[in-house]
Amino acid sequence: MDFAKYKNDLILKKLGSRSSINLISSKEMFNRIKEIPVIIMACNIRIKHVVPGIMKASEELNSIIGFELAKSEGDLSGGYTGQTPEDFVNMLLDYADKYKFSMPFFIHADHITVKDTSEKNVEGAKKLIYAQIKAGFTSFAIDASFNEIPDNIKITTYLSKEIVDNGFGLETEVGEVKSTGQEAEITTVEEAVEYIEGLKSNNVFPQLLAINNGSKHGNYKPGEEVHIDLKRTLDIYNAIKKHNVCIAQHGITGTPLNIIGQFADCGIRKGNVGTEWQNIAHRGLPPELMAKMKMWAENNGKDIKFATKEFKKEIDDIPSEYSQKIMDEAYIKTKEFILAFRSKDSANLL
């Protein structure tokens, strides 16, 4: 397969002598599959040991894959995972080189969040985007969904320039996706149309729109049910597909596979999976390390995910029998997702 046309000069410069690695921009890829009922999985990597298993399954099932890191997970100071943009990209490329990973993949900047219109927050996001482009990210999600739609459009337009100019993929968001235990209004068709048409009037053309369709970030709490409004999702997709925009689904961890199997029929073309990989990594870490992480989280009144940065060196340096266990479980789970997402043999679509 020839993926040269998906590699711009910035990607080729980053790859250097590793040019056989199929790192691509997500723009042309999502444009290519926009009318095909297939979902490409994007994996938030908080703990690196899951990556080889994900790559192995992707290779075996001939599937395009994405790897992503949200602003909160890895900003210029490393976020709560202790990974800067440069650290993240280098880790992925090292694994791809080590395991001779040949599948096309993109590196996505998830949730570049701008919570208000202040110059500090907007310019901070812009600085992060520059660093991510320099590091080797090839796909970007600008999330100004906390703002009213006119401000969301204005912020997204301003921040998307470098992304668009370099031919990288663009995802935008309207209707904030909350964490489990929090409630939010489902995105309406009218809101989605107003937002996309507002961007279009500013010559900004995203490939993907993230919406609130009832999904949640994180682990569902005991007794908390999964409520995803696929009818609303399909209605929004039908209203915006004329603009060549599809749906990005956030908050998939904990969603039953039979529901996931319906996503592709509702215009969903990108599926984010994050907490699932953290859960797999936690199950495979040495028990004494996991106990220390839980105690730290409890003593500091924080979610266990925030212990990732505090114990990063110990996590990275676990004995091989533990990293192998994590790799094996990630491999099995990735195959389940790829099959449910209908992305087996998706590499052939390019």
FENDATA-V526158 format. One record per helix or strand. SS is the DSSP state (A for helix, B for strand). FROM is the first residue (numbers start at 1). TO is the last residue. If there is no record, write none. Layout:
BEGIN
SS;FROM;TO + SS;FROM;TO
END
This chain:
BEGIN
A;4;6 + A;9;18 + B;23;23 + A;26;33 + B;40;44 + A;48;60 + B;65;70 + A;85;98 + B;105;113 + A;119;135 + B;139;143 + A;149;159 + A;161;165 + B;169;174 + B;179;179 + A;189;201 + B;208;211 + B;217;217 + A;230;243 + B;246;249 + A;257;260 + A;263;266 + B;268;273 + A;275;284 + A;287;300 + A;304;310 + A;312;316 + A;320;340 + A;346;349
END
